[in-house]
Amino acid sequence: MENRREYYRHAFPPARDMTVMFRSTDGTSSFLGDMVNLSIGGLCARFQAGKTMPAKKWIASLTLDPGVTLQIPVEQVYAKDDQPGHCGFRFLPRPNPRVLEEQERMIWSFLLDEQRGERRQAREPRRGAG
């Protein structure tokens, strides 16, 4: 199977609590979701069963680190039929190239830290084993 993704996509383990808030661009509705994965180009979120996204364009609020929250315009690009409540979003272009560069830098930095943390955990001996 060929990987068609343009960007590296980091999947979060179910125990990792990564919440994302979606607010409609007109400010009339909002939803909370659990982030399933993240890349510099978009994200996948899981919503409560039966929840539907009435609009296609949103402002996503991602808290990557304490004190670091990104507000990113997104567009829904898919909803998984085989996994109800899973929706994919792509990040929309930013009018200012510097804002886009900073956004990408912050996401990359966060994803690298996540990878390092997962590798450290994998190397640590299991507590209570033996």
C-alpha angles and dihedrals in degrees: 000000000000120000105233095181118119094204137039108264119207116208117211119222113244091248091058107094106218110161123186126192120214118200122185114245090244091051095236099116141024139186136194119220139174114245111238096180141350138204134166087262102048149315145244119228133189118220133194111283112273094019113133128197106231095194133043099217123062144157108244119206112205121183104204099170132000105288094013114100122162122205106206129176108232139181124211109241102173147002116207113236092194092051110041113213095026115120131174123217132189121210111247121231116273119228092224115060091206091057089051092048092050091047091051092045092052093048093047091049091050093047092050090051090049091052092048091050092051092049091049090051092049091053095048116097113250112259114241093018119126 
